[in-house]
Structures are given as C-alpha cells and as structure tokens.
Amino acid sequence: MTPQNKAAAGPLQGLKVIEMAGLAPGPFAAMMLADMGAQVLRIDRPDPAPRAMPQRFYFTDRNRRSIAVDLKSADGVALVKRLLGESDALIEGFRPGVMERLGLGPEVCLALNPKLVYGRMTGWGQDGPMAMAPGHDINYIALSGALEAIGEAGRPPVLPLNLVGDFGGGGMYLAFGIACALIEAARSGQGQVVDAAMVDGAASLMTYFHGYRAGGKWAGRGGSVTGGSSPFYAVYETKDGKYITIGSAEPKFYADLLRQTGLDQAGLPDRADPANWPVIRERLEAVFRSRTRDEWCAQLETSETCFAPVLDMAEAATHPHNAARGTFIEVDGMLQPAPAPRFSRTPSATPTAGVEPGVDLAAALDGWGLDASEIQTLNASGVVS
C-alpha cells in the first residue's frame, strides 16, 4: 500500500499529542507523529510573530489543527493542563525553564498525568554550561563535530542545509525518543521526560565515523571515501551544465564505472592511494563533460555503477522511480514529500494541510474532553482564539 491511502490512519492512530508551537525541529517531530496517525493539537500564541509565508506553505505543520491559547492567563494554563490530562505526549521546544515558568513543567504535568511522555526539544540540552545560550542548527552541528567533517579537504566545511541539526539530529530524534517512551509507558504505566538536544543528535549521527577515527582510518575532512575528495564517490558536471553522482565505492562497481565510461583501468593509477585521486578525478571529469545529464541517465541509471542524476525538487517529483513509488504527493495542489516510512498493514493517510490557529475551533478540540458550551465560553473570554 502507498502513503496516499485515504482510508488508512497510520500505526499511531489513537495517540494524542499536544504540541507547543515552535520552529523547525519541534514541528518536524510533530509532523512525523501526525503523519503516522497520531492526533496532534498545536498550541499557538494569540499574538504569534509574523511568518514569512502564509500558513498553507508550512508543510511541516500538516496533519494537525491548532488553537491559540493565552498562556499568560490562569484559565489558559488550566486549559492546557486539562488537555494534557487527555494526552499521551507533549512536544515543547522552548529554552530550559520556560515551561516551568508557565506552570507547565514536567513535575506539574506528570503529576496530572503520570503516563505522559514529556518531549523537550532544545539545541544544547536541558543542562550543561551552554544550556541557556541561544543558537541555531549551524552552531549545534559545529559543536557536535559533525560540521567539521563535511566537505572537501583544504576548503571550509560545507553546510548541509539545516538537515543534520534541526531535522535529523533534532526532530527525528525527538520523535524517536517519544515513540520509545510511549512503548515503555504502555508497559510500566509511567511517563517520563525525553531530553532531545540537537547537539546530542548530531553527535549520534556521527557514530559510524567515530568508529573510523578510533580505528585509525579517519583521514580528516574530505579524506574518506564518502568525504568529497574521492573520484569514485563524487559529483560530476555534465555537458549541459547539470550534475550526476557516482557512488562506485566497491571494486566491482568501480570496475563497471570504468567499463561504462570507456576508461582503461591499466592506464589509471591505483585508486587505493588517495594521492592518485586527483588524476583519476580529472580523467572522469573530462569523460562526464562529454555528454549531457540525460544521456548519462539513459546509460547508467540501471547499471552496476551506482549512479543517480542530481535533481532539483521539482525534477525529483517527476522522476519515474519516485513517481512509481509515490514518494511525492500533492496536498491541496501543493507538491510535498509523502509520509515515510511505509507500513504494510497500517499505512498513513493522505496528509491534510496545516491551518491557521483557531480555524474551526470545535473540530480542533473534538476528542479532547470539552463540550460545545465550554469551547464557546473559552472563545468568548479570549482564553482561546
């Protein structure tokens, strides 16, 4: 089954999550849970900061509704506490101490709901000398040791968008931590705090390479096969100014690369010696510039070379492989990635677009233990909008 099955609900159907509105990694973690069927309700501020785009373009806000709650009022805090009493998990991404000052810290919430999984998303973590310092993805992956390792030798490190800190080391680790804690809570009946720090997650993503360093095989930035300097694991420009990728790391794939490009292995230096890599790269650069990207695709996409073209986001959606798998979908006419991963028995439903806070308040609060008159009173008083 594909993720576009509208009748499906996903493996997390029945779970209820409160998301305190934040930026990047928190919404991404909430999206992952909501994509899998969890009922996620986002708590926004009544006076949020201006956003760069209309709400419908924030795809990581998909699959959930939102209400704006005045957390400066006792009634607003009381409402969130009531919602948390109906919840399985909470996601918050404030600096340490903010939720405590609001009266919604872990001790208070776990006392109200002992099975609650309290997910905390920060850059530096809940403790440590830098816990209260501001920062962004670039800072967290720098301190973790991940940034220094990315790029070519002799050049500055390369920024991998904000994939390694915000989304990979942050949001994905938070979603994983919450899922783990929910499984444990189902067994023990007890919730707990999940301290997801982007600096920790980014460091964890580097585990494989720490093994190479411990074994004396880490040659520094650009020095490993996958580090950017290797000619047989690299990006090449084609005749039409586009790019392709070659991942011929293993000898059998390298042999096919040479066959496909017409290069004579006997005429090339030993690839095992990194000192020879510039010579091999120069020969391959000349070959790949002799034909267009599409011409190389026609020859290499199903070969044993380990090949793929470098596609932009629009091209990726129309590539035959991605199209066949439904890797990208349209939600309200807007192209975006489909939920991942996939499940054979409980596939995810087609996502719904995110909405502005308070749109259809009754629907947003449906299933959270409030009746229509209570919702109307909260709205009229300004506690909820």
Stockholm file with secondary structure:
# STOCKHOLM 1.0

chainA/1-385         MTPQNKAAAGPLQGLKVIEMAGLAPGPFAAMMLADMGAQVLRIDRPDPAPRAMPQRFYFTDRNRRSIAVDLKSADGVALVKRLLGESDALIEGFRPGVMERLGLGPEVCLALNPKLVYGRMTGWGQDGPMAMAPGHDINYIALSGALEAIGEAGRPPVLPLNLVGDFGGGGMYLAFGIACALIEAARSGQGQVVDAAMVDGAASLMTYFHGYRAGGKWAGRGGSVTGGSSPFYAVYETKDGKYITIGSAEPKFYADLLRQTGLDQAGLPDRADPANWPVIRERLEAVFRSRTRDEWCAQLETSETCFAPVLDMAEAATHPHNAARGTFIEVDGMLQPAPAPRFSRTPSATPTAGVEPGVDLAAALDGWGLDASEIQTLNASGVVS
#=GR chainA/1-385 SS CCTTCTTCCCTTTTCEEEEECCSTHHHHHHHHHHHTTCEEEEEECSSCCCCSSCGGGCGGGTTCEEEEBCTTSHHHHHHHHHHHHTCSEEEECSCTTHHHHTTCCHHHHHHHCTTCEEEEEESSCSSSTTTTSCCCHHHHHHHHTSGGGSSCTTSCCCCCTTIIIIIIIIIIHHHHHHHHHHHHHHHHSCCEEEEEEHHHHHHHHTHHHHHHHHTTCCCCTTTSTTTTCCTTEEEEECTTSCEEEEECCSHHHHHHHHHHHTCCGGGSCCTTSGGGHHHHHHHHHHHHTTSCHHHHHHHHTTSSSCEEECCCHHHHHHSHHHHHHTCEEEETTEEEECCSSCCSSSCCCCCCCCCCTTTTHHHHTTTTTCCHHHHHHHHHHTSBC
#=GC SS_cons         CCTTCTTCCCTTTTCEEEEECCSTHHHHHHHHHHHTTCEEEEEECSSCCCCSSCGGGCGGGTTCEEEEBCTTSHHHHHHHHHHHHTCSEEEECSCTTHHHHTTCCHHHHHHHCTTCEEEEEESSCSSSTTTTSCCCHHHHHHHHTSGGGSSCTTSCCCCCTTIIIIIIIIIIHHHHHHHHHHHHHHHHSCCEEEEEEHHHHHHHHTHHHHHHHHTTCCCCTTTSTTTTCCTTEEEEECTTSCEEEEECCSHHHHHHHHHHHTCCGGGSCCTTSGGGHHHHHHHHHHHHTTSCHHHHHHHHTTSSSCEEECCCHHHHHHSHHHHHHTCEEEETTEEEECCSSCCSSSCCCCCCCCCCTTTTHHHHTTTTTCCHHHHHHHHHHTSBC
//
